[in-house]
């Protein structure tokens, strides 16, 4: 029994992101495919399998920097967001921190406080959630130019991630209070105090990892594709959850997603290539068909747009809050051609 517990704790240190094949545009055979993860990886850890149809990650080359997760358009690659989210939330309590703001630091920066192997793991959902909670957040990086974990342009990538998060926050009227900056000698004194109960829980979860210096890895279980809610990546689930305060009824929320025009031929291609099953094709008893969109599950990858045979799909970049409350009817036909 003890060996089983230790094995699970060792698994918690796995730095390779989870790959969910049904979400990958290559696996879905979307027109144009996708090579974002391979093109972004600074360590050549990501390759494609036979005929370029599957993503393969070499665990010996992967450093866990997270840059592939940051650019994946469909959530096929991901880390568990919840430990970092919980860390930011915990730091809202001034009694739990020694600094005036919450922080996430690069593990090689020399700064104290909760750290990640690389800030390349920071995503828009994390920053938007910090904005929803009203937590001033400092992203503190080290010397990225020669870092063996991430890439030289991590600070610039973080600024682009912040821009995306701020666009998402804009309809709420409450921007995220996030700064991206290099570590200073004073940052070495940053620390997070933890109650005895919290320390015991964290120790049980992450074993050998240093409590104050590392955010624990919590490997995600394989997606159960029979559960529709599980098909939506954590990133987009938390983007939707972080739309707090609730935007006013007339607000325009930035969320790229498809619209369908009258040139649609009612073929199943868009539903076949959708990496999260955000588009569903509901056949009616009378022979008709309804094409529905779950906006909250749409990652905006636009595989449907690029793959549509008659090019009947177009992107809409902004939506009203009500569009997130129920499936949207994209098209209804009396009969299937």
Secondary structure, DSSP 8 states (H G I E B T S, - for coil): -HHHHHHHHHHTT--S-EE-GGG-TTTTT-TT---HHHHH-TTS-EEE-GGG-SEEE-TTT-----HHHHH-SSSSEE---HHHHHHHHHTTSGGGBSSSSEEEEETTS---SSEES-GGG--HHHHHHHHHHT--EEEEE--GGG-SSS-TTHHHHHHHHHHHHHHHHHTTT----EEEEE--GGGGG--B---HHHHHHHHHHHTTS-TTT-----------TTSGGGGS-HHHHHHHHT--S---TT--EEEEEEEE-TT----SHHHHH-TT--EEEEE-TTS-EEEEE-GGG-----HHHHH-TT--EEEEEEE-GGGGSS-EEEEEESS--
